[in-house]
Amino acid sequence: MKNTYLTSYLPILSILLFSLTFSVYGVGVFETLSKKIGVYAGMSEFLSEMQLKLAILVLLMMVFFMILSALKLIAETINGISMLFFSVDSEGELYNKVRPGSMIYFLGGLVSVLSLQSFKGLIAIFVLTSAVYFFYFVNKISSSLTKVGLLGVVTMQLFSWAALILTIFFVLIKLYNGLMASLPIISEVKL
């Protein structure tokens, strides 16, 4: 008998692995940036270099953990709503069919350790892992859905993620433009 809860711990491990790899990269970026602006020397007066790096690592891990946990929550909600609208399964059998897919993110988290020095590599691994999981999800549920239902699930998934990503992108652009507009810029120097 196969235990359905055998892989229930993998999502938290996946989130921790991705959080760790993004945080390790972030520590290097923070260190370089703080040295350029001259803040690093002041911070190192209070903490040793190792303590400072560890403190930054923990803070960044908490931030990435929260972001990735929120993304997982959003993904679970989108999956559930799409299955509610387009599936005839009311017992949750399809949900149990896709549950082992958490192994994909766990393996992606392990592979991300290989790309600690490259932000583009980390993002590429995360996006590729998400794409592989999406195809796994569609493949697992396709046998239990009609063609119209499958098209509805895929369309809802793509539309929901595109809307979320575009909304975040436009909010960041708006914040950036607002910040740039509020900075005092001297166009010419008068003597």
C-alpha positions in Angstrom: 0.0 0.0 0.0 1.4 3.4 -1.0 1.1 6.1 1.6 -0.3 9.3 0.0 1.5 11.5 2.7 5.0 10.2 1.9 6.0 13.3 0.0 4.2 15.8 2.2 7.4 17.3 3.6 8.9 18.1 0.2 7.2 21.5 -0.4 8.8 22.9 2.8 12.2 21.5 1.8 11.9 22.9 -1.7 11.0 26.3 -0.4 14.0 26.2 2.1 16.4 25.1 -0.7 15.3 27.8 -3.1 15.3 30.4 -0.2 18.8 29.3 0.8 20.2 29.5 -2.8 18.7 32.9 -3.5 19.9 34.2 -0.1 23.4 33.0 -0.6 23.6 34.9 -3.8 21.9 37.9 -2.1 24.6 38.0 0.6 27.3 38.5 -2.0 25.3 41.2 -3.8 24.6 43.0 -0.4 28.2 42.8 0.6 29.4 44.2 -2.8 26.8 47.0 -2.7 27.4 48.0 0.9 31.1 48.2 0.3 30.6 50.5 -2.7 28.4 52.9 -0.7 30.7 52.7 2.4 28.2 51.1 4.8 30.0 47.8 5.2 32.9 49.2 7.3 30.4 50.7 9.8 28.4 47.5 10.1 31.5 45.4 10.6 32.4 47.5 13.7 29.4 46.0 15.5 29.6 42.4 14.1 32.4 40.2 12.8 32.4 39.5 9.1 31.0 36.0 9.6 28.3 37.2 12.0 27.3 40.0 9.6 27.1 37.6 6.6 25.1 35.1 8.7 22.7 37.8 9.9 22.1 39.0 6.3 21.7 35.4 5.2 19.0 34.8 7.8 17.2 38.0 7.0 17.2 37.2 3.2 16.1 33.6 3.9 13.1 34.9 5.8 12.2 37.3 3.0 12.6 34.6 0.2 10.8 32.1 2.4 7.8 34.4 2.7 7.8 35.2 -1.0 8.0 31.5 -2.1 5.5 30.5 0.5 3.1 33.1 -0.9 3.7 31.9 -4.4 2.9 28.3 -3.3 -0.3 29.5 -1.7 -1.3 31.3 -4.8 -0.4 28.3 -7.0 -2.5 26.0 -4.8 -5.4 28.4 -4.9 -5.2 28.7 -8.7 -5.0 24.9 -9.1 -8.0 24.4 -6.8 -10.1 27.1 -8.5 -9.3 25.8 -11.9 -10.2 22.2 -10.9 -13.4 23.5 -9.3 -14.5 25.2 -12.5 -13.4 22.7 -15.1 -13.2 19.3 -13.4 -16.1 16.9 -12.6 -14.0 15.4 -9.8 -15.5 16.2 -6.4 -13.7 13.7 -4.3 -10.2 15.2 -4.7 -8.7 12.3 -6.7 -7.0 14.6 -9.2 -5.4 16.5 -6.3 -3.9 13.2 -5.0 -2.7 12.4 -8.5 -0.6 15.6 -8.8 0.7 15.5 -5.2 3.9 13.6 -6.0 4.8 16.5 -8.3 6.3 18.3 -5.3 9.4 16.1 -6.0 10.0 18.3 -9.1 10.4 21.4 -7.0 12.6 19.5 -4.5 14.9 18.4 -7.4 14.9 21.9 -8.8 15.9 23.2 -5.3 18.8 20.7 -5.3 19.9 21.7 -8.8 19.8 25.4 -7.8 22.7 24.8 -5.5 24.8 24.4 -8.6 24.1 28.0 -9.6 24.9 29.9 -6.5 27.0 32.5 -8.3 24.5 33.4 -11.0 21.2 35.2 -10.5 20.2 34.4 -14.1 21.0 30.8 -13.5 18.9 30.7 -10.3 15.9 32.4 -12.0 16.3 30.0 -15.0 16.3 27.0 -12.8 13.2 28.2 -10.9 11.3 29.0 -14.1 12.3 25.7 -15.7 11.3 23.8 -12.6 7.9 25.6 -12.6 7.4 24.9 -16.3 8.2 21.2 -15.8 5.8 21.1 -12.9 3.1 22.8 -15.0 3.5 20.1 -17.8 3.4 17.4 -15.1 0.3 18.9 -13.7 -1.4 19.1 -17.1 -0.3 15.6 -18.0 -1.6 14.1 -14.8 -5.1 15.7 -14.9 -5.6 15.4 -18.7 -6.8 11.8 -18.5 -9.7 12.9 -16.2 -10.8 16.0 -18.0 -12.6 16.7 -21.2 -10.7 18.7 -23.9 -12.7 21.8 -23.1 -12.0 21.3 -19.4 -8.3 20.8 -20.0 -8.2 23.9 -22.2 -10.1 25.8 -19.4 -7.6 24.7 -16.8 -4.6 25.6 -18.9 -6.1 29.0 -19.9 -6.9 29.9 -16.3 -3.5 28.9 -15.2 -1.7 31.0 -17.9 -4.1 34.0 -17.5 -3.8 34.0 -13.7 0.0 33.9 -13.6 0.3 36.4 -16.4 -2.0 38.8 -14.6 -0.1 38.4 -11.4 3.3 38.9 -13.0 2.2 41.9 -15.0 0.5 43.5 -12.0 3.7 43.2 -10.0 5.8 44.5 -12.9 3.6 47.6 -13.4 3.5 48.3 -9.7 7.3 48.2 -9.6 7.6 50.4 -12.6 5.2 52.9 -11.0 7.1 52.9 -7.7 10.4 53.4 -9.6 9.0 56.3 -11.7 7.6 57.9 -8.5 10.9 57.5 -6.8 12.8 59.0 -9.7 10.3 61.9 -10.0 10.7 62.7 -6.3 14.5 63.0 -6.4 15.8 66.6 -6.7 17.6 66.8 -10.0 19.7 69.9 -10.7 19.6 70.5 -14.4 22.2 73.3 -14.4 24.5 74.8 -11.9 24.1 78.6 -11.5 27.0 80.5 -10.0 
